[in-house]
Structures are given as C-alpha cells and as structure tokens.
C-alpha cells in the first residue's frame, strides 16, 4: 500500500490563495471553488497531499472532481494518511468502550466526528454494519475491513450504503454481506429493553442509535401517560414509554414491516396487546383525520425531509405543517417531543419553524428540554456540520 512521506515531492492538490484557513482549522471538507489545480495524472477517489497556494503542506485527503464537495481530509499537517486512518479507527472504538462499555448496539464510527469522513460503523451484537458514502472511502474499504476484523473480531460485516451522496459521487447504492455470516434477527438490549434487529430489511443501519438518550428521557417522564409515537418505526420510543410506566401507547407508521417488528418487540418485552395499539397509516393523513388528541405525550420523529440542499424549502413547509397539525389537536397541559434529522435544517432554523407552527396552531408552547446527544454520536468541534439531529420537548398550554 502506498505510504506518504512529508519529504516526498509527489504532486498534489493546490488550493487558491487565501483558501487554506479552514484546513488549518482542521475542517475536513474542501469545496471545488477553493481548488486552484489538481495534479496532472489525477484520479477521482485517490489520496493526494494538499498544499496552500504558497506551497505549505496542509494535509492529505481524497478527492472527486464530479462533486462540489470535492475533497475530504484524512490527516492534517505532515501526518501520514493511512497511519492516521488506522489510529483514528482505534481511537473511535476506544471512545465507545469508555462511554458505553456494556452496549450491544452502538455507533463505533461517526464520520467526520471521528476524523473518518465518509464512514459510518455500527455494532449490533456480534457484528458490524457499515455505510460508505464517498468514492474515496469505497477505495479504502478493503483496508477498513481488514482493520475492523483485526480490531473487533466481528462475526459478520454487512454494508448498507443506500445514500444520496453516493449517487453524487458516481457510486451505485450497495447492500450486502462483506464478511462472515449474518443470522437474523440480531437480538440486542438497550436500557433494559430487548429489540429484534433485521439488518437486511431495516432503515439506516438497522436501528436509530442516535436517539438512545432521548428514549431514556421518555422512559423517565411517562409514568401514567397515554403516548402517541408517530413515525414509530420498530417501537423504540413506545417501548421506552411502556417501561417507564405509560398506561397506553399508540404507534403510527407507514411501513407495515416496521410495525410488524414493533409488535414483536412489544411482546418480546412482556407487554401484551392491552398495552399498545398499532396503526399502519400515513402520518399526515392520520393527523388530519383526528379532531383531537387525548395523549399526554406526542412524539414526532420523522425521516429527513431535506436529504439534499434543494429539498430545503419543501422540507421546511413539511415540518411546519406536521407540527402545526399536531399542536392544533393536542390537549392543554400535554407534551410534544419533536425532531428533525435533516442536516440542512439548522438548530436555530428548526426552532423558528416550531415557533411558526405554534402560531399557526394558536398554541402557547414552552421549551423544557432540548435534544440530548447519544454519547456514541459525538460532534467534532472543528467540524460542526456533523451535528445533524435536533429535538425540542415542548409543554403546550
């Protein structure tokens, strides 16, 4: 494998004059507009040294000229990229051992937040699930698999890479077993609750690991509550509420498959049919059909409405409509836990949309809690774009 030396004279990517500051600040992204030149024999997806206009070595990264986000740094300064990648992978795993030493389902690598741009690695029981979003990481995948096997000794490694960013990178979506043997379902425990994970049929990598702390919060506040879990998927929030003493939960989701797994998870944890009601319906249609909601807590955890920047305007309308519909039907003295996982909807913008929704619904609303990050989803202070999930717990009067 190619190794780089800071003394080597290999041709690299040169930035325009004055465009090096973000790299000096250890930000991983380089946009095409910041690039003055590529090396003569440049190949998309390969790793190259990055130089300032004045010739200073800034780091090493992989590049793809077909993308506006053309480069992602793997190392900074004179640090050799392959060694740095291996070190960062080990450090990412070590962090999870410290924050969730007993976790059976945990995010091990969170992209740029762990200095591994383009890579997600989640552990479910004895195996791993990967998401690879860039051409550069696709070319590095054999090295990564080797390192993961040596580091973690997984029973299986499965890839679920169905992402808009792959299409932008010129990559087809891919899903399949990369290593070992996968026997489904995988049974994992989180906060004392058991979940069946059907990796090959699931959304994302199998489960919404980023909501671990918020599921715990729901369990702490729902004793005696009637709870409506919207976009319920396989019942994570609903189960947390029942474990916390909720008297009844209703789960609404458009996916019949997800609801079938949710039902299995309810029964697996000892909650009989008298404790829950499952509704297979489009969320907007369900809400429009309700004259009022008698629930003490309503949870809105929709999929990303803005998967790319051009979706933003349409997404904002959808978030506003969803939250206004819900608030207008909720009773006084109830709670709304509402989220956005759209990267392009920033925290301040999301709060503005909730403000507009409350006005439209003619409801008074107070924020009593914000999203609690799961410890395995860190945010790199040098790369704040990795903070994608927003949430507000509101009290309606």
C-alpha positions in Angstrom: 0.0 0.0 0.0 1.2 3.5 -0.9 2.7 5.4 2.1 3.4 9.1 2.1 6.3 11.0 3.5 6.3 14.7 4.2 9.6 15.0 2.4 8.3 13.3 -0.8 7.8 15.6 -3.8 4.6 14.0 -5.0 2.3 16.3 -6.9 -0.8 17.3 -5.0 -3.9 19.4 -4.9 -3.2 23.1 -4.6 -5.6 25.5 -3.0 -6.3 29.0 -4.2 -4.6 31.9 -2.5 -6.1 32.6 0.9 -8.3 29.4 0.9 -6.3 27.3 3.3 -7.7 28.6 6.7 -10.4 26.0 7.1 -7.9 23.2 6.6 -5.5 24.9 9.1 -8.5 24.8 11.4 -8.8 21.0 10.9 -12.0 21.2 9.0 -12.3 18.0 6.8 -14.0 19.5 3.7 -12.6 21.2 0.7 -15.1 22.6 -1.9 -14.3 22.7 -5.5 -14.3 26.5 -5.6 -11.3 26.5 -3.2 -9.1 24.4 -5.5 -6.6 26.1 -7.8 -5.2 22.9 -9.5 -5.1 19.1 -9.5 -2.0 17.0 -10.3 -1.5 16.1 -13.9 -2.4 12.4 -13.6 -5.2 13.0 -11.1 -7.7 10.1 -10.5 -11.0 10.5 -8.7 -11.1 8.9 -5.3 -7.3 8.7 -4.8 -5.4 10.3 -1.9 -3.2 13.3 -2.6 -1.3 15.8 -0.5 -2.9 19.2 -0.2 -0.9 22.4 -0.5 -1.6 26.0 0.1 -1.0 28.4 -2.8 2.3 29.2 -1.2 3.4 25.5 -1.1 2.7 24.7 2.5 1.8 21.0 3.1 -1.7 21.2 4.8 -2.6 17.5 4.9 -3.7 14.5 2.9 -7.2 13.8 1.5 -9.2 12.0 -1.2 -10.9 14.0 -4.0 -13.6 13.6 -6.5 -13.9 16.3 -9.2 -17.5 15.5 -10.0 -18.7 16.8 -6.6 -18.9 20.3 -5.4 -17.7 19.0 -2.1 -14.6 17.8 -3.9 -12.2 16.8 -1.1 -12.2 15.3 2.4 -9.1 15.4 4.6 -7.9 12.2 6.2 -5.0 13.8 8.0 -3.6 17.3 8.7 -0.2 18.7 8.5 2.5 16.2 7.9 0.6 13.2 9.4 0.7 10.2 7.0 -2.9 9.5 5.9 -3.0 5.6 6.1 -1.4 5.5 9.6 -3.7 8.3 10.7 -6.8 6.5 9.4 -5.8 3.4 11.4 -5.1 5.4 14.5 -8.5 7.3 14.2 -10.3 4.0 13.8 -8.8 2.6 17.0 -9.5 5.8 18.9 -13.1 5.8 17.8 -13.6 2.3 19.2 -11.8 3.2 22.4 -14.2 6.1 23.0 -17.2 3.8 22.7 -15.7 1.4 25.2 -15.4 4.3 27.7 -18.9 5.8 27.2 -20.9 2.6 26.6 -18.8 -0.3 27.9 -21.8 -2.8 28.0 -23.7 -1.6 24.9 -24.8 -4.3 22.5 -25.9 -1.7 19.9 -23.6 1.3 19.5 -22.2 3.6 16.8 -18.4 2.9 16.6 -17.5 5.4 13.9 -19.5 8.6 13.2 -17.8 10.0 10.0 -16.1 13.4 10.4 -16.8 13.4 14.1 -14.3 10.6 14.4 -11.9 12.1 11.8 -13.1 9.4 9.3 -15.0 11.3 6.7 -17.5 9.2 4.6 -17.6 6.3 7.0 -20.3 5.0 9.5 -19.7 1.8 11.5 -22.4 0.5 13.9 -22.1 -2.6 16.1 -25.2 -4.8 16.6 -24.5 -7.7 18.9 -21.6 -9.8 17.4 -21.4 -8.0 14.1 -20.9 -4.7 12.3 -22.8 -2.6 9.8 -21.1 -0.2 7.5 -22.2 2.8 5.5 -19.7 4.1 2.9 -20.8 7.4 1.3 -17.8 8.5 -0.8 -15.7 7.2 -3.7 -12.5 7.8 -1.6 -13.8 5.6 1.2 -15.0 3.0 -1.3 -11.4 2.6 -2.5 -10.2 2.3 1.1 -12.9 -0.3 2.0 -10.6 -3.3 1.8 -8.2 -1.7 4.3 -11.0 -0.7 6.6 -12.5 -4.2 6.6 -9.1 -5.7 7.4 -8.6 -3.2 10.3 -12.1 -3.8 11.7 -11.6 -7.6 11.7 -8.3 -7.3 13.4 -9.6 -4.7 15.9 -13.1 -6.2 16.8 -13.2 -9.8 15.6 -16.8 -9.5 14.3 -18.9 -12.5 13.4 -20.1 -10.5 10.3 -19.7 -7.2 8.5 -22.7 -6.1 6.5 -22.8 -3.0 4.3 -25.9 -0.8 3.9 -24.9 2.1 1.6 -28.0 3.5 0.0 -27.3 7.2 0.2 -27.9 10.3 -2.0 -24.3 11.2 -1.5 -23.2 8.0 -3.3 -25.1 9.0 -6.4 -23.4 12.4 -6.3 -20.1 10.6 -6.1 -20.9 8.5 -9.1 -21.4 5.3 -7.0 -24.3 3.0 -7.1 -26.1 2.1 -4.0 -24.9 -1.2 -2.4 -26.1 -3.6 0.2 -24.7 -6.9 1.1 -22.6 -9.1 3.3 -18.9 -8.3 3.2 -17.5 -10.8 5.7 -18.7 -13.7 7.9 -22.2 -15.0 8.3 -25.3 -13.0 9.2 -28.2 -14.7 11.0 -31.2 -12.5 11.5 -32.7 -11.2 13.6 -30.0 -9.9 15.8 -31.2 -9.5 19.4 -29.8 -6.5 21.3 -30.6 -4.9 24.7 -30.8 -1.1 25.3 -31.7 0.5 28.6 -33.0 -2.8 29.8 -35.2 -3.3 26.7 -34.8 -6.1 24.1 -35.0 -5.3 20.4 -35.0 -7.5 17.3 -32.9 -6.0 14.5 -33.5 -7.2 11.0 -30.4 -5.6 9.4 -31.1 -6.5 5.8 -34.7 -5.2 5.9 -34.1 -2.1 8.1 -33.8 1.6 7.6 -30.4 3.3 8.1 -28.1 0.6 9.5 -30.8 -1.3 11.5 -31.8 1.0 14.4 -31.9 4.7 15.3 -28.9 4.6 17.7 -28.8 8.4 17.8 -32.0 8.5 19.9 -30.7 6.4 22.8 -30.6 9.3 25.4 -34.0 10.6 24.2 -35.6 7.2 24.6 -34.2 7.2 28.1 -35.7 10.6 28.7 -39.1 9.4 27.5 -38.9 6.5 29.9 -38.3 8.9 32.8 -41.3 11.1 32.2 -44.2 8.9 31.0 -45.5 7.1 34.2 -49.3 7.0 33.8 -49.1 8.7 30.4 -51.0 7.9 27.2 -48.4 8.2 24.5 -48.6 8.7 20.7 -45.4 7.5 18.9 -45.5 9.0 15.4 -43.2 7.6 12.7 -42.7 4.9 15.3 -40.5 2.6 13.2 -39.9 -0.6 15.3 -41.2 0.9 18.5 -38.1 2.4 20.3 -39.9 5.3 21.9 -43.1 3.4 22.6 -41.2 0.7 24.4 -39.3 3.2 26.5 -42.6 4.8 27.5 -44.1 1.4 28.5 -41.0 0.6 30.5 -41.4 3.9 32.2 -45.0 3.1 33.3 -47.1 4.6 30.4 -50.6 3.2 30.7 -51.1 3.0 26.9 -49.1 3.7 23.7 -50.2 4.1 20.1 -47.7 3.6 17.3 -48.3 5.1 13.9 -46.1 4.3 10.9 -46.5 4.0 7.1 -44.3 0.8 7.0 -46.2 -2.4 7.7 -42.9 -4.3 8.0 -41.6 -1.9 10.7 -44.8 -2.2 12.6 -44.7 -6.0 12.5 -41.2 -5.8 14.1 -42.6 -3.2 16.6 -45.3 -5.7 17.6 -42.7 -8.5 18.1 -40.6 -6.1 20.2 -43.6 -5.3 22.4 -44.4 -8.9 23.1 -40.7 -9.8 23.5 -40.5 -7.3 26.4 -43.7 -8.7 28.1 -46.2 -6.0 27.0 -49.5 -7.6 25.9 -51.9 -6.3 23.3 -53.8 -4.4 26.0 -50.8 -2.0 26.4 -50.4 -0.9 22.8 -52.3 -0.1 19.6 -50.6 -0.2 16.1 -51.8 2.0 13.3 -50.5 1.5 9.7 -51.2 4.8 8.1 -49.5 7.9 6.5 -48.8 10.3 9.4 -50.2 13.4 7.7 -53.4 11.5 6.8 -53.7 10.2 10.3 -53.4 13.6 11.9 -55.8 15.3 9.5 -58.4 12.7 10.4 -58.2 13.4 14.2 -60.4 16.1 15.6 -58.4 16.0 18.9 -55.6 14.0 20.5 -56.1 12.9 24.1 -52.5 11.9 24.6 -50.2 13.2 27.4 -47.1 13.0 25.1 -46.9 13.0 21.4 -43.6 12.1 19.7 -42.7 13.3 16.2 -39.6 11.7 14.8 -40.0 11.9 11.0 -37.4 10.8 8.4 -35.2 13.5 6.9 -37.5 15.8 4.8 -34.4 17.5 3.3 -32.0 14.9 2.0 -30.2 17.4 -0.2 -30.0 21.2 -0.2 -32.5 21.7 -3.0 -35.1 20.0 -0.7 -34.9 22.6 2.0 -37.8 24.9 1.0 -40.2 22.0 0.6 -38.9 20.4 3.9 -39.5 23.5 5.9 -43.1 23.6 4.8 -43.5 19.9 5.7 -42.0 20.4 9.2 -44.2 23.4 9.8 -47.4 21.6 8.6 -46.6 18.4 10.6 -46.0 20.3 13.9 -48.9 22.7 13.4 -51.3 19.8 12.7 -50.2 18.0 15.8 -50.2 21.0 18.1 -53.7 22.1 17.0 -55.1 18.8 18.1 -53.2 18.3 21.4 -54.9 18.9 24.7 -53.8 21.6 27.1 -51.1 20.5 29.6 -49.6 17.9 27.2 -46.1 17.4 25.9 -44.7 17.4 22.4 -41.3 15.9 21.6 -40.4 16.9 18.1 -37.3 16.2 16.0 -35.6 16.9 12.7 -32.7 14.8 11.4 -32.3 16.9 8.3 -28.7 18.1 8.2 -29.7 21.2 6.1 -32.2 22.3 8.8 -30.0 24.0 11.4 -31.0 24.1 15.1 -32.0 27.8 15.0 -34.0 27.3 11.9 -35.8 24.3 13.3 -36.8 26.3 16.4 -38.1 29.1 14.1 -40.2 26.5 12.3 -41.7 25.3 15.6 -42.4 28.9 16.6 -44.3 29.4 13.3 -46.1 26.1 13.8 -47.3 27.1 17.3 -48.5 30.5 15.9 -50.4 28.7 13.1 -51.9 26.3 15.6 -52.7 29.2 18.0 -51.0 27.4 20.9 -48.7 28.5 23.7 -45.6 26.4 23.8 -42.6 26.3 26.2 -39.3 24.5 25.6 -38.5 22.4 28.6 -35.7 20.2 27.1 -33.5 20.1 24.0 -32.1 17.1 22.3 -29.8 15.0 24.4 -26.9 13.7 22.2 -26.2 10.0 22.4 -22.6 9.6 23.7 -21.6 7.5 20.7 -22.6 10.3 18.3 -20.0 12.9 19.1 -19.7 16.2 17.3 -16.2 17.3 16.2 -15.7 20.9 17.4 -13.7 21.6 14.2 -16.5 20.2 12.1 -19.8 21.4 13.4 -21.7 20.1 10.4 -21.8 16.7 12.0 -24.4 17.9 14.4 -27.5 16.9 12.4 -30.2 15.8 14.9 -32.3 18.5 16.5 -35.1 18.0 19.1 -37.3 20.0 21.4 -39.5 18.9 24.2 -42.4 21.3 24.4 -45.1 21.9 27.0 -48.4 23.1 25.5 -50.9 25.2 27.2 
